[in-house]
Amino acid sequence: MFIPALIWYALFAYWPMYGLIISFQKYNIVKGIAGSDWVGLKHFIAFFKDPFFPRLMRNTILLNVYGLVFGFPIPILLALCFNEIRNVVFKRITQTISYLPYFISTVVVAGIALTFLSPTTGVINAFLERLGVDAIHFFQEPGWFRTVYTTLGIWQSAGFSAIIYFAALSGISPELYEAARIDGANRFNQLRYVTLPGMMPTIVIMFILNLGSMLGADFQKIILLYNPTIYETADVLNTYVYRKGLIDFNYGFATAVGFFQGVVGFVLVYAANWISRKVNETSLW
């Protein structure tokens, strides 16, 4: 039963790693990997010396920090709220509504954002104008991009992510709550001493996995939303790789940047896992 999954990962996850060799070559499509000239660490050095490197790192890290600070707790709070709902029908309806945005295409989400935040016809600016506030050009002012991106990410993924935590809640033994009630624990104390400790292993694992993507971002969403006027805050490593690799055809350089992202992600996950194992004995391995 495990063989199909093993074959899939071997073909689509591990075998493509052979292509990382390109990051050390002046890759030529005609010559292929075997025939391309070796350039060593040239692409990595060029990337670190690139004048856009500080901006790319800052934007990528800040977008992910915003996602962790504001987006990571939301699914946990949603799961806790769902757990407190006693009406089964209402619980199912609210859960369905909350995770439906996850199944909406990124293209559609970006279109909704552009429409709602339009400075001329957008609902948000129409509301602001009624309050006497001037229209805001959300996609022309760099300062607004991180807020818009983070908000869209939370709206689109919070409900679906809450399913994971809700599953963790379902695994907590009802006997623990019964024992807590016998000991005189109110709803808040049950939440503090039973619910949260029961969820903590799942929370730790999800946090570690999120750290692994600190140098990544929702590439498709950013490509659909950004433009040169907001590169100051919207340009990230993934969009830079897209321009270098697919527009400028500099495949070796683009692969080197992706390689760098992967190595940093691995180091972050390994370090977080090691610290977690030492502190509370919860870890990925």
Salt bridges, closest charged atoms under 4 A:
GLU84 OE1 - ARG187 NH2 2.22
ASP218 OD2 - LYS221 NZ 3.59
ASP235 OD2 - ARG55 NH2 2.96
ASP235 OD2 - ARG243 NH2 2.79
